[in-house]
Amino acid sequence: MLTDNDALDAFCEAAGETMRASYTVRELSTLTGVDVHGLYKDIGAGRLRTYMPAGNTRGRRVLASEADAWIKEYWRSCTPVADGEEK
């Protein structure tokens, strides 16, 4: 198991999945419950980095480390904070 990806690991554990080195956008959508279109919006805005495997013209992938960083930022930005607290 990859040890530094604790946020992604929590989603994988909840889904009963084994963590992998990378995910398709659709797989990340299934794991997190975030709509594919929302993920592509974040990809277009540069908030979620992806790569295209060599020789492919379709099937962008997200490294586990990138997915973990995106999850942490995405949920931090969606979590309301009490008055006086910092995000």
C-alpha positions in Angstrom: 0.0 0.0 0.0 1.1 3.5 -0.7 1.7 5.2 2.7 1.6 9.0 1.9 -1.8 9.0 0.3 -4.0 8.8 3.4 -7.0 10.7 1.9 -7.1 8.4 -1.2 -6.5 5.4 1.0 -9.6 6.3 3.1 -11.8 6.4 0.0 -10.4 3.1 -1.3 -10.9 1.4 2.1 -14.5 2.7 2.2 -15.1 1.3 -1.3 -13.5 -2.0 -0.5 -10.8 -1.3 -3.2 -7.1 -1.8 -3.2 -5.1 1.4 -3.8 -3.3 1.5 -7.1 -0.6 3.7 -8.6 -3.0 5.5 -10.9 -6.7 5.7 -11.8 -8.8 6.7 -14.8 -11.0 9.8 -14.4 -14.1 7.5 -14.2 -12.5 5.3 -11.5 -11.6 8.4 -9.4 -15.2 9.6 -9.9 -16.6 6.3 -8.6 -14.2 6.3 -5.6 -14.9 9.9 -4.5 -18.5 10.3 -5.6 -17.6 13.5 -7.6 -19.2 13.6 -11.0 -16.9 13.0 -14.0 -17.8 16.4 -15.4 -16.7 18.0 -12.2 -13.4 16.2 -12.3 -12.9 17.3 -15.9 -13.7 20.9 -14.8 -11.0 20.7 -12.1 -8.6 19.1 -14.7 -9.2 22.0 -17.1 -8.7 24.5 -14.3 -5.4 22.9 -13.3 -6.6 21.7 -9.9 -6.3 18.0 -10.8 -3.2 16.9 -12.8 -3.5 14.0 -15.2 -1.4 12.3 -17.8 -2.0 10.4 -21.0 -0.2 7.0 -21.2 2.3 6.8 -24.0 0.7 5.8 -27.3 -2.8 6.5 -26.1 -5.2 9.2 -27.5 -7.9 8.6 -24.9 -7.9 7.5 -21.3 -6.3 10.1 -19.2 -5.0 8.8 -15.8 -4.5 10.4 -12.4 -1.5 9.3 -10.3 -2.4 8.3 -6.8 -0.3 11.1 -5.3 -2.2 13.7 -7.5 -5.5 12.2 -6.6 -4.7 12.3 -2.9 -3.6 16.0 -3.1 -6.8 16.9 -5.1 -9.0 15.1 -2.6 -7.4 16.9 0.3 -7.8 20.3 -1.4 -11.3 19.6 -2.8 -12.7 18.5 0.6 -10.9 21.4 2.4 -12.5 23.8 0.0 -16.0 22.2 0.5 -15.8 22.0 4.3 -17.5 24.9 6.1 -15.5 26.4 8.9 -16.7 28.1 12.1 -16.2 31.8 12.6 -12.6 32.5 13.6 -11.2 29.3 12.2 -8.9 29.1 9.3 -9.4 26.8 6.3 
